[in-house]
Amino acid sequence: MSQVPPKVSVSRRDAPDGSITLSCYTRGSYPRPIHISWMRDGKDILVEKESSGILPNADGTYYMQSSLEISLQEEDRHCYACRVEHSSLAEPALVWAPGKKGSLPLWVLASIALAALVLAGAVGASVTLWRRKSAVPTFCWLFIFKK
């Protein structure tokens, strides 16, 4: 079998106690050696909650899972990423952890609101111009109803 690059994904699970578990999954890689590490703000960190080790798939490829537990406060102050090194990759794969569910940065919300206002203004102006352009002058109504 020739080299097969891993498919990498990162998920997040919020626990009732306020902690957050980030999990990095690699699937379908070949050959076996693969290394998963975690980064915080672009720098390697050594803390890992658990790892599955490298496990075989039925098709001869391999998978691995690594988890990292962080606090809600840590998430607010830092960005986390899973870094995967494998011989099939020219450079390590870096997959950023998803942020809080349902929250968007303030600048994104402001941009969406501004775009909605601009769109509403453009539609209003278009309708006004169309009405003016297609309106029948008052004196023309005399000829329309004269028939």
GIVEN-V265288 format. One record per run of one state. SS is the DSSP state (H for helix, E for strand, L for the rest). FROM is the first residue (numbers start at 1). TO is the last residue. Records with the same first field share a line. If there is no record, write none. Layout:
# GIVEN-V265288
SS: FROM-TO + FROM-TO
This chain:
# GIVEN-V265288
L: 1-3 + 5-6 + 15-18 + 31-33 + 41-42 + 46-49 + 52-54 + 57-61 + 78-79 + 87-92 + 97-105 + 135-139 + 147-147
E: 4-4 + 7-14 + 19-30 + 34-40 + 43-45 + 50-51 + 55-56 + 62-71 + 80-86 + 93-96
H: 72-77 + 106-134 + 140-146
